[in-house]
Amino acid sequence: MLTIGLVARQVGVQPSAIRYYEAQGILRPADRRPNGYRIYTEDAVKLLLFVKRAQSLGITLKEIKPLLTLASQGQQPCTHVKQLARTHLGEIDQKIRELQTLRKDLRTLLQRRVTRAHADEVCPIIDRL
């Protein structure tokens, strides 16, 4: 049996995150000792490590919860995980395109000469883009 502090250290999260996961239904509420301390099993550690890895891939708790529900029903949610990965990859590719356009615009701005502003301009290198 593991305390919340020990689980938090093993997983690399704050104890408050574990309490939050319990409140959100991601993690089954822990059993309690007579003194009120939460106690966890190694299964809780494994589940929290899965959650942390999924989050590092950009999968949100809202998206993780159905995956855990499928797993608890004896189904492997890998097909759903792949679909989430495809969706997130598309979003990342779009963001990269937007950032590349921004980079180009900023480089163009930096190459402009600073000229005298007209009375109605704040900064000509931006106002005249």
C-alpha positions as CSV (number, residue, x, y, z in Angstrom):
1,M,0.0,0.0,0.0
2,L,1.3,3.4,-1.0
3,T,0.6,6.9,0.4
4,I,-0.4,9.8,-1.9
5,G,3.1,11.4,-1.4
6,L,4.9,8.2,-2.4
7,V,2.6,7.7,-5.5
8,A,3.1,11.4,-6.4
9,R,6.9,11.0,-6.3
10,Q,6.9,7.8,-8.3
11,V,4.7,9.3,-11.0
12,G,6.2,12.8,-11.0
13,V,3.1,14.8,-10.1
14,Q,1.9,16.8,-7.2
15,P,-0.4,15.1,-4.6
16,S,-3.0,17.7,-5.5
17,A,-3.0,16.4,-9.1
18,I,-3.8,12.9,-7.8
19,R,-6.7,14.3,-5.7
20,Y,-7.9,16.1,-8.9
21,Y,-7.8,12.9,-10.9
22,E,-9.9,11.3,-8.3
23,A,-12.4,14.1,-8.3
24,Q,-12.6,14.0,-12.1
25,G,-13.2,10.2,-12.1
26,I,-9.9,9.4,-13.8
27,L,-8.6,7.5,-10.8
28,R,-10.8,5.4,-8.5
29,P,-11.0,7.1,-5.1
30,A,-8.4,5.6,-2.8
31,D,-9.1,3.5,0.2
32,R,-8.4,5.3,3.5
33,R,-6.6,4.2,6.6
34,P,-8.2,4.8,10.0
35,N,-6.2,8.1,10.2
36,G,-7.7,9.3,6.9
37,Y,-4.6,8.9,4.8
38,R,-5.2,7.8,1.3
39,I,-3.6,4.5,0.3
40,Y,-3.0,3.3,-3.3
41,T,-1.9,0.2,-5.1
42,E,0.6,-0.3,-7.8
43,D,-2.3,-0.4,-10.3
44,A,-3.0,3.3,-9.4
45,V,0.7,4.1,-10.1
46,K,0.4,2.3,-13.5
47,L,-2.8,4.2,-14.4
48,L,-1.3,7.5,-13.4
49,L,1.8,6.8,-15.5
50,F,-0.5,6.1,-18.5
51,V,-2.3,9.3,-17.9
52,K,0.9,11.3,-17.7
53,R,2.3,9.7,-20.9
54,A,-1.0,10.4,-22.7
55,Q,-1.0,14.0,-21.6
56,S,2.6,14.4,-22.8
57,L,1.3,13.4,-26.2
58,G,-1.3,16.2,-26.1
59,I,-4.2,14.0,-25.1
60,T,-6.5,15.8,-22.6
61,L,-8.1,14.4,-19.5
62,K,-11.5,14.7,-21.3
63,E,-10.1,12.4,-24.0
64,I,-8.3,10.1,-21.6
65,K,-11.4,9.3,-19.5
66,P,-13.3,7.3,-22.3
67,L,-10.1,5.4,-23.0
68,L,-9.9,4.3,-19.4
69,T,-13.6,3.4,-19.5
70,L,-13.0,1.2,-22.5
71,A,-10.0,-0.4,-20.8
72,S,-12.1,-1.1,-17.6
73,Q,-14.6,-2.9,-19.8
74,G,-11.9,-5.2,-21.1
75,Q,-11.5,-3.5,-24.4
76,Q,-8.2,-2.2,-25.8
77,P,-8.7,1.5,-26.7
78,C,-5.7,1.5,-29.2
79,T,-7.9,2.3,-32.2
80,H,-9.3,5.3,-30.4
81,V,-5.8,6.4,-29.3
82,K,-4.7,6.3,-33.0
83,Q,-7.6,8.4,-34.0
84,L,-6.8,10.9,-31.3
85,A,-3.1,10.9,-32.4
86,R,-4.2,11.6,-36.0
87,T,-6.4,14.5,-34.9
88,H,-3.7,16.0,-32.7
89,L,-1.1,15.5,-35.5
90,G,-3.3,17.4,-37.9
91,E,-3.7,20.2,-35.3
92,I,0.1,20.4,-34.8
93,D,0.7,20.5,-38.6
94,Q,-1.7,23.4,-38.9
95,K,0.0,25.2,-36.0
96,I,3.4,24.7,-37.6
97,R,2.1,26.2,-40.8
98,E,0.7,29.2,-38.9
99,L,4.1,29.6,-37.0
100,Q,6.0,29.4,-40.3
101,T,3.8,32.2,-41.7
102,L,4.4,34.2,-38.6
103,R,8.1,33.6,-38.8
104,K,8.1,34.9,-42.4
105,D,6.1,38.0,-41.4
106,L,8.4,38.8,-38.5
107,R,11.5,38.4,-40.7
108,T,10.0,40.8,-43.2
109,L,9.2,43.2,-40.4
110,L,12.8,43.1,-39.2
111,Q,14.2,43.8,-42.6
112,R,12.1,47.0,-43.0
113,R,13.8,50.3,-42.4
114,V,12.3,52.5,-39.7
115,T,10.9,55.6,-41.3
116,R,9.2,58.6,-39.9
117,A,5.7,57.9,-38.8
118,H,2.7,59.8,-40.2
119,A,0.5,61.6,-37.6
120,D,-2.0,58.7,-37.6
121,E,0.6,55.9,-37.3
122,V,2.0,54.3,-34.2
123,C,4.9,52.5,-35.8
124,P,5.3,52.5,-39.6
125,I,7.0,49.1,-39.8
126,I,3.8,47.5,-38.4
127,D,1.2,50.0,-39.8
128,R,2.6,49.6,-43.3
129,L,2.7,45.8,-43.4
